Amino acid sequence: MNQKLVAVVLLVRDYGEAIAFFTKRLGFRLLQDESRGPQKRWVRIAPPGDEETGLLLARAATPNQIKAVGNQS
């Protein structure tokens, strides 16, 4: 059975800011950006040359999530 990693979730402070950073500064490609309600979006980005594995951006909503932005590994 083949197994592969498709997405890694990354908490971000702001969707637009994160999309701009990854696409304009790092050359990532925006694969999906869909609204999931008033404050949620499904945002998937991938590095150049790879559309199967990427990052799923999630806006930090709770105090613990906000503290984790920039401190994820």
N, CA, C and O atoms as CSV, one atom per row, in Angstrom:
chain,resi,resn,atom,element,x,y,z
A,1,MET,N,N,0.840,-1.182,0.000
A,1,MET,CA,C,0.000,0.000,0.000
A,1,MET,C,C,0.889,1.250,0.000
A,1,MET,O,O,1.787,1.381,0.831
A,2,ASN,N,N,0.634,2.147,-0.922
A,2,ASN,CA,C,1.365,3.409,-0.986
A,2,ASN,C,C,0.777,4.391,0.001
A,2,ASN,O,O,-0.442,4.546,0.083
A,3,GLN,N,N,1.631,5.050,0.744
A,3,GLN,CA,C,1.196,6.086,1.668
A,3,GLN,C,C,1.943,7.361,1.336
A,3,GLN,O,O,3.113,7.334,0.954
A,4,LYS,N,N,1.248,8.479,1.489
A,4,LYS,CA,C,1.922,9.753,1.273
A,4,LYS,C,C,1.264,10.833,2.104
A,4,LYS,O,O,0.090,10.743,2.460
A,5,LEU,N,N,2.028,11.828,2.396
A,5,LEU,CA,C,1.566,12.978,3.144
A,5,LEU,C,C,1.027,13.994,2.148
A,5,LEU,O,O,1.716,14.364,1.198
A,6,VAL,N,N,-0.201,14.442,2.364
A,6,VAL,CA,C,-0.823,15.365,1.416
A,6,VAL,C,C,-0.801,16.801,1.926
A,6,VAL,O,O,-0.580,17.731,1.149
A,7,ALA,N,N,-1.028,16.991,3.224
A,7,ALA,CA,C,-1.064,18.353,3.753
A,7,ALA,C,C,-0.593,18.385,5.201
A,7,ALA,O,O,-0.829,17.459,5.976
A,8,VAL,N,N,0.072,19.469,5.535
A,8,VAL,CA,C,0.479,19.748,6.898
A,8,VAL,C,C,-0.217,21.046,7.286
A,8,VAL,O,O,-0.146,22.034,6.554
A,9,VAL,N,N,-0.890,21.048,8.436
A,9,VAL,CA,C,-1.625,22.239,8.868
A,9,VAL,C,C,-0.658,23.220,9.522
A,9,VAL,O,O,0.164,22.849,10.360
A,10,LEU,N,N,-0.776,24.467,9.121
A,10,LEU,CA,C,0.039,25.535,9.681
A,10,LEU,C,C,-0.889,26.634,10.179
A,10,LEU,O,O,-1.667,27.190,9.404
A,11,LEU,N,N,-0.810,26.950,11.478
A,11,LEU,CA,C,-1.613,28.037,12.038
A,11,LEU,C,C,-1.025,29.376,11.616
A,11,LEU,O,O,0.187,29.582,11.682
A,12,VAL,N,N,-1.894,30.283,11.183
A,12,VAL,CA,C,-1.462,31.615,10.747
A,12,VAL,C,C,-2.313,32.678,11.421
A,12,VAL,O,O,-3.438,32.412,11.845
A,13,ARG,N,N,-1.771,33.875,11.517
A,13,ARG,CA,C,-2.492,34.990,12.122
A,13,ARG,C,C,-3.575,35.528,11.184
A,13,ARG,O,O,-4.670,35.888,11.614
A,14,ASP,N,N,-3.238,35.571,9.884
A,14,ASP,CA,C,-4.123,36.175,8.895
A,14,ASP,C,C,-3.956,35.433,7.569
A,14,ASP,O,O,-2.834,35.228,7.105
A,15,TYR,N,N,-5.069,35.034,6.963
A,15,TYR,CA,C,-4.999,34.287,5.701
A,15,TYR,C,C,-4.288,35.079,4.602
A,15,TYR,O,O,-3.362,34.570,3.970
A,16,GLY,N,N,-4.715,36.308,4.376
A,16,GLY,CA,C,-4.153,37.115,3.292
A,16,GLY,C,C,-2.661,37.343,3.449
A,16,GLY,O,O,-1.901,37.241,2.486
A,17,GLU,N,N,-2.250,37.651,4.664
A,17,GLU,CA,C,-0.831,37.872,4.955
A,17,GLU,C,C,-0.019,36.597,4.689
A,17,GLU,O,O,1.061,36.657,4.103
A,18,ALA,N,N,-0.537,35.463,5.115
A,18,ALA,CA,C,0.169,34.186,4.925
A,18,ALA,C,C,0.233,33.800,3.446
A,18,ALA,O,O,1.272,33.351,2.963
A,19,ILE,N,N,-0.873,33.976,2.737
A,19,ILE,CA,C,-0.890,33.658,1.301
A,19,ILE,C,C,0.130,34.525,0.567
A,19,ILE,O,O,0.889,34.025,-0.264
A,20,ALA,N,N,0.147,35.811,0.870
A,20,ALA,CA,C,1.090,36.725,0.215
A,20,ALA,C,C,2.533,36.318,0.507
A,20,ALA,O,O,3.367,36.307,-0.398
A,21,PHE,N,N,2.830,35.987,1.749
A,21,PHE,CA,C,4.193,35.594,2.105
A,21,PHE,C,C,4.629,34.350,1.337
A,21,PHE,O,O,5.692,34.340,0.716
A,22,PHE,N,N,3.813,33.312,1.378
A,22,PHE,CA,C,4.208,32.050,0.750
A,22,PHE,C,C,4.245,32.138,-0.777
A,22,PHE,O,O,5.129,31.557,-1.406
A,23,THR,N,N,3.299,32.857,-1.374
A,23,THR,CA,C,3.265,32.908,-2.842
A,23,THR,C,C,4.252,33.926,-3.410
A,23,THR,O,O,4.946,33.630,-4.383
A,24,LYS,N,N,4.324,35.106,-2.826
A,24,LYS,CA,C,5.171,36.158,-3.392
A,24,LYS,C,C,6.631,36.045,-2.975
A,24,LYS,O,O,7.526,36.333,-3.769
A,25,ARG,N,N,6.878,35.631,-1.743
A,25,ARG,CA,C,8.270,35.583,-1.269
A,25,ARG,C,C,8.915,34.220,-1.443
A,25,ARG,O,O,10.122,34.128,-1.666
A,26,LEU,N,N,8.109,33.145,-1.344
A,26,LEU,CA,C,8.687,31.802,-1.418
A,26,LEU,C,C,8.329,31.057,-2.697
A,26,LEU,O,O,8.816,29.951,-2.932
A,27,GLY,N,N,7.473,31.665,-3.530
A,27,GLY,CA,C,7.138,31.050,-4.812
A,27,GLY,C,C,6.156,29.892,-4.743
A,27,GLY,O,O,6.017,29.140,-5.708
A,28,PHE,N,N,5.469,29.738,-3.606
A,28,PHE,CA,C,4.459,28.685,-3.493
A,28,PHE,C,C,3.291,28.991,-4.418
A,28,PHE,O,O,3.103,30.135,-4.833
A,29,ARG,N,N,2.520,27.985,-4.733
A,29,ARG,CA,C,1.345,28.141,-5.592
A,29,ARG,C,C,0.085,27.967,-4.753
A,29,ARG,O,O,-0.007,27.045,-3.942
A,30,LEU,N,N,-0.879,28.852,-4.949
A,30,LEU,CA,C,-2.164,28.755,-4.257
A,30,LEU,C,C,-3.015,27.719,-4.975
A,30,LEU,O,O,-3.394,27.919,-6.129
A,31,LEU,N,N,-3.318,26.608,-4.298
A,31,LEU,CA,C,-4.086,25.524,-4.906
A,31,LEU,C,C,-5.579,25.659,-4.641
A,31,LEU,O,O,-6.393,25.388,-5.524
A,32,GLN,N,N,-5.940,26.071,-3.445
A,32,GLN,CA,C,-7.351,26.222,-3.085
A,32,GLN,C,C,-7.505,27.387,-2.128
A,32,GLN,O,O,-6.652,27.617,-1.271
A,33,ASP,N,N,-8.593,28.117,-2.280
A,33,ASP,CA,C,-8.961,29.171,-1.342
A,33,ASP,C,C,-10.476,29.262,-1.368
A,33,ASP,O,O,-11.055,29.971,-2.191
A,34,GLU,N,N,-11.110,28.540,-0.460
A,34,GLU,CA,C,-12.570,28.454,-0.432
A,34,GLU,C,C,-13.103,28.902,0.922
A,34,GLU,O,O,-12.558,28.539,1.964
A,35,SER,N,N,-14.160,29.687,0.900
A,35,SER,CA,C,-14.806,30.129,2.130
A,35,SER,C,C,-15.509,28.955,2.798
A,35,SER,O,O,-16.145,28.138,2.132
A,36,ARG,N,N,-15.388,28.881,4.115
A,36,ARG,CA,C,-16.065,27.853,4.912
A,36,ARG,C,C,-16.859,28.511,6.033
A,36,ARG,O,O,-16.958,27.973,7.136
A,37,GLY,N,N,-17.415,29.661,5.745
A,37,GLY,CA,C,-18.166,30.400,6.752
A,37,GLY,C,C,-17.577,31.786,6.919
A,37,GLY,O,O,-16.637,32.153,6.214
A,38,PRO,N,N,-18.123,32.558,7.847
A,38,PRO,CA,C,-17.697,33.947,7.981
A,38,PRO,C,C,-16.227,34.141,8.369
A,38,PRO,O,O,-15.626,35.147,7.989
A,39,GLN,N,N,-15.635,33.203,9.114
A,39,GLN,CA,C,-14.255,33.408,9.548
A,39,GLN,C,C,-13.329,32.249,9.209
A,39,GLN,O,O,-12.172,32.236,9.629
A,40,LYS,N,N,-13.823,31.285,8.460
A,40,LYS,CA,C,-13.012,30.109,8.112
A,40,LYS,C,C,-12.831,30.004,6.611
A,40,LYS,O,O,-13.729,30.332,5.836
A,41,ARG,N,N,-11.651,29.540,6.213
A,41,ARG,CA,C,-11.374,29.280,4.796
A,41,ARG,C,C,-10.580,27.990,4.681
A,41,ARG,O,O,-9.888,27.587,5.615
A,42,TRP,N,N,-10.687,27.352,3.532
A,42,TRP,CA,C,-9.881,26.181,3.213
A,42,TRP,C,C,-8.813,26.676,2.253
A,42,TRP,O,O,-9.077,26.848,1.063
A,43,VAL,N,N,-7.607,26.907,2.763
A,43,VAL,CA,C,-6.524,27.476,1.969
A,43,VAL,C,C,-5.389,26.456,1.910
A,43,VAL,O,O,-4.804,26.091,2.930
A,44,ARG,N,N,-5.097,26.009,0.696
A,44,ARG,CA,C,-4.041,25.024,0.477
A,44,ARG,C,C,-3.020,25.601,-0.481
A,44,ARG,O,O,-3.374,26.094,-1.552
A,45,ILE,N,N,-1.753,25.543,-0.099
A,45,ILE,CA,C,-0.663,26.039,-0.932
A,45,ILE,C,C,0.382,24.935,-1.075
A,45,ILE,O,O,0.463,24.031,-0.244
A,46,ALA,N,N,1.173,25.020,-2.132
A,46,ALA,CA,C,2.199,23.999,-2.371
A,46,ALA,C,C,3.473,24.648,-2.890
A,46,ALA,O,O,3.430,25.682,-3.555
A,47,PRO,N,N,4.603,24.033,-2.580
A,47,PRO,CA,C,5.867,24.559,-3.086
A,47,PRO,C,C,5.977,24.370,-4.591
A,47,PRO,O,O,5.265,23.545,-5.164
A,48,PRO,N,N,6.855,25.119,-5.235
A,48,PRO,CA,C,7.013,24.997,-6.685
A,48,PRO,C,C,7.309,23.553,-7.092
A,48,PRO,O,O,8.138,22.881,-6.479
A,49,GLY,N,N,6.623,23.095,-8.125
A,49,GLY,CA,C,6.861,21.765,-8.661
A,49,GLY,C,C,6.173,20.630,-7.934
A,49,GLY,O,O,6.348,19.470,-8.308
A,50,ASP,N,N,5.394,20.929,-6.905
A,50,ASP,CA,C,4.706,19.870,-6.157
A,50,ASP,C,C,3.283,20.306,-5.850
A,50,ASP,O,O,3.063,21.199,-5.032
A,51,GLU,N,N,2.326,19.681,-6.501
A,51,GLU,CA,C,0.929,20.025,-6.251
A,51,GLU,C,C,0.226,18.985,-5.389
A,51,GLU,O,O,-0.952,19.143,-5.070
A,52,GLU,N,N,0.930,17.930,-5.010
A,52,GLU,CA,C,0.312,16.886,-4.194
A,52,GLU,C,C,0.518,17.126,-2.704
A,52,GLU,O,O,-0.386,16.882,-1.904
A,53,THR,N,N,1.691,17.597,-2.329
A,53,THR,CA,C,1.989,17.826,-0.920
A,53,THR,C,C,2.073,19.324,-0.682
A,53,THR,O,O,2.708,20.043,-1.453
A,54,GLY,N,N,1.433,19.798,0.382
A,54,GLY,CA,C,1.478,21.219,0.637
A,54,GLY,C,C,1.079,21.565,2.050
A,54,GLY,O,O,1.028,20.709,2.933
A,55,LEU,N,N,0.798,22.834,2.244
A,55,LEU,CA,C,0.375,23.338,3.537
A,55,LEU,C,C,-1.098,23.683,3.494
A,55,LEU,O,O,-1.596,24.226,2.508
A,56,LEU,N,N,-1.787,23.363,4.572
A,56,LEU,CA,C,-3.172,23.775,4.765
A,56,LEU,C,C,-3.118,24.881,5.808
A,56,LEU,O,O,-2.788,24.631,6.967
A,57,LEU,N,N,-3.442,26.101,5.401
A,57,LEU,CA,C,-3.370,27.235,6.312
A,57,LEU,C,C,-4.643,27.323,7.138
A,57,LEU,O,O,-5.749,27.278,6.598
A,58,ALA,N,N,-4.480,27.449,8.448
A,58,ALA,CA,C,-5.622,27.562,9.361
A,58,ALA,C,C,-5.433,28.815,10.203
A,58,ALA,O,O,-4.385,29.006,10.820
A,59,ARG,N,N,-6.454,29.667,10.224
A,59,ARG,CA,C,-6.358,30.899,11.021
A,59,ARG,C,C,-6.472,30.557,12.502
A,59,ARG,O,O,-7.408,29.874,12.918
A,60,ALA,N,N,-5.530,31.028,13.281
A,60,ALA,CA,C,-5.546,30.803,14.724
A,60,ALA,C,C,-6.755,31.513,15.323
A,60,ALA,O,O,-6.985,32.692,15.055
A,61,ALA,N,N,-7.530,30.785,16.139
A,61,ALA,CA,C,-8.763,31.346,16.680
A,61,ALA,C,C,-8.782,31.400,18.207
A,61,ALA,O,O,-9.401,32.297,18.779
A,62,THR,N,N,-8.132,30.476,18.865
A,62,THR,CA,C,-8.152,30.433,20.331
A,62,THR,C,C,-6.858,31.047,20.873
A,62,THR,O,O,-5.879,31.172,20.138
A,63,PRO,N,N,-6.848,31.430,22.149
A,63,PRO,CA,C,-5.619,31.984,22.720
A,63,PRO,C,C,-4.411,31.041,22.579
A,63,PRO,O,O,-3.308,31.499,22.282
A,64,ASN,N,N,-4.607,29.755,22.786
A,64,ASN,CA,C,-3.496,28.806,22.641
A,64,ASN,C,C,-3.013,28.724,21.201
A,64,ASN,O,O,-1.810,28.631,20.957
A,65,GLN,N,N,-3.930,28.757,20.250
A,65,GLN,CA,C,-3.545,28.726,18.839
A,65,GLN,C,C,-2.780,29.993,18.468
A,65,GLN,O,O,-1.777,29.929,17.757
A,66,ILE,N,N,-3.242,31.122,18.936
A,66,ILE,CA,C,-2.582,32.398,18.641
A,66,ILE,C,C,-1.151,32.387,19.183
A,66,ILE,O,O,-0.233,32.875,18.523
A,67,LYS,N,N,-0.959,31.832,20.384
A,67,LYS,CA,C,0.384,31.735,20.958
A,67,LYS,C,C,1.277,30.802,20.146
A,67,LYS,O,O,2.498,30.963,20.149
A,68,ALA,N,N,0.688,29.833,19.454
A,68,ALA,CA,C,1.463,28.851,18.688
A,68,ALA,C,C,1.923,29.373,17.329
A,68,ALA,O,O,2.825,28.792,16.725
A,69,VAL,N,N,1.320,30.461,16.835
A,69,VAL,CA,C,1.712,30.995,15.522
A,69,VAL,C,C,3.197,31.363,15.563
A,69,VAL,O,O,3.636,32.128,16.422
A,70,GLY,N,N,3.953,30.809,14.628
A,70,GLY,CA,C,5.388,31.056,14.566
A,70,GLY,C,C,6.211,30.130,15.441
A,70,GLY,O,O,7.441,30.181,15.416
A,71,ASN,N,N,5.541,29.280,16.220
A,71,ASN,CA,C,6.239,28.357,17.119
A,71,ASN,C,C,5.847,26.914,16.856
A,71,ASN,O,O,5.814,26.105,17.783
A,72,GLN,N,N,5.555,26.584,15.623
A,72,GLN,CA,C,5.132,25.232,15.279
A,72,GLN,C,C,6.299,24.490,14.650
A,72,GLN,O,O,7.069,25.044,13.866
A,73,SER,N,N,6.404,23.246,15.010
A,73,SER,CA,C,7.456,22.433,14.392
A,73,SER,C,C,6.999,20.998,14.271
A,73,SER,O,O,7.744,20.153,13.775
